[in-house]
Amino acid sequence: MDRGNRQVMRPNPLMRLLPALPVILLWASPALAFQEHGPPEGLYIHQLAHICLALSMIGLWYGIRSSRFRKDQGWQRMAIGAALLTVWNIMTFTGHILSLYTMPAMRQNNGVPAWMELTWHILKLDNIVCVAAMLYFYAGLKRLLQDTHHAAEEREQKNA
């Protein structure tokens, strides 16, 4: 059956999930920013993973900043994402260590220095930095894809 030049509008599959959204939002359980690990092995390995990721992100940032890619907007955004992910790692690493000291004292209502408790609460906001880092990575990858499509179109025009 020929439909001519009419375009058939197909429903977005994600729209089927829309009625379930209130149930999902109201049924959600708390998401804790810091994951607890069994002492001592779980924490050691987890902290070591934070160190490895931080060193990798520093290496990525340095590699971008010291290469010819530093002038491309996509790579600049990737470098900012790597720097933010390094900051996130430092915040989370510090938060894990601080949790060792503050959490038992806070559970027992013992005196925790105000600066330590305030620092712990600020460090629990580490997800904000992590989301910003992921958004910069996404923006960088999106820009690199756009640049690639642009370059391909220019090559096609030259060859035509």
N, C-alpha and C positions, 0 to 999 in steps of 0.2 A: 504494500500500500504506500503510495507516494504521498508524502506530507508536504511537498513543495519546499518552500524556503522557510517554513515555520520551524522554530526551534521548540523542541519538547522540553518543558521544565521538569526535571526529575527532582524529587524531594531529597534534601540532604540527609544522609543516614544518621548524622548526629542529632537531627531534630527528633528522631524517635526516642532518644534518651532524655529529652527535655521533661516529660512528665515524671521521670524518676529523680530528677534533680532535687526537689525538696526532700524526698526521702533520704537521699544520699547525704545531703547537708545536715539534716536533723538527726541522722543516725550515726554521725561521725564520732569517733572517740578522740581523746586528746592525743596530739602528736608532740612528743617531747623532743626538744632540740638536741639534747645530749643523750646518746645511747649509752646505757650502762653495760659494762663488761665485767665478767667475773674476774676477781683479782687472783693472782697478779698477771697471769699469762695473757688473758684477753685484752687487758688494758695496754700491756707492753706492745703487743703486736699491732693494736689499733693505733697507738701513738707513733710507732715506727712507720706505719702506712701514711700517717699525716706528714711525717718528715719527708718521706719519699715523694709524696705528691707535691709538697711545697718546693722541694728541690727541682722537681720536673717542671713546675710552673715558672720558677726562676730561670731555668734553662731555656724554656720556650720564650719567655719575655726577652731575655738577653739575646737569643738567636734572632728574634724578629728585629729588635732594636739595632743590632750590629750588622744587618744584612741590607741588601738593596730593596727588600720588601717593606722597609720602614716607611716608605713614602706612600704606599698604597693604603687607602682608607680601610679596606677590609682587614689587612694585617695589623693596622694600628688598633682597630677595635679588638682583634684577637689578643694583642699585647696587653691592652687594658683589662680584658677578661682574665688573662693569666696573672696579672698583678693583683686583681681583686680576689682571685682564688687563692693566691698566696696569703693575702690578708685574712681570708676566711680560715685557712689552715692554721695560722698563728692564733686567731681567736679561739678556734675550737680546741686546739692543743692546750692552750692556757686554760680554757674552760674545763677540760677534763681533769687537769691537775688541780684546779681550784675546787672542783667537785669533791675530790678526795678529802679536802679539809673542811669545806663548808657544809656539805650535805649531812654528815653524821652529827655535827654540832647543831645544825638547824633542826634536825629531827628530834634531838634531845633537849631542845630549847636552851642549850648552853650559849654563852656569849660568843658571838662571832663578831669580829671587828666590823664596824659599819662600812669601811672602805672595801673590805673583802666581799661582803654581801652585795654591795652596790656593783662592784666589778663583776661578780658572778652573774647578776641579773642583766647587766649590759652585754656580757659575753653570750648569754642565751639568745640574743638577737642576731646571732651569727648567720641565720638563714637569710636575712635581708641582704647581706654582703654576697652570699652564695647565689641568690637569685639574680642580683645585679651582674655578677660575673657570667652567669649562664646567658643572660640577655645580651651582654657584649659579645660573647662567643657566637651566639645566634646571629646577631647583627653583622658580625665580621664574615661569617660563612655566607650569609645572604648577599652581602656586597661582593664577595669573591665570585659567587655564582653569577650575579648580574654582570660583573666585569668579563667573565668568561663568555657569556652569551653575547655581549657587546662585541668582543673581539672576534667571535665566530661570524657574526653578521657582517662585520667589516671585511673579513677575509672572503666571504661569499660575494660581497659587492665588488671587490677587486677582481675576482675570478670571473665574474659575469660579463 
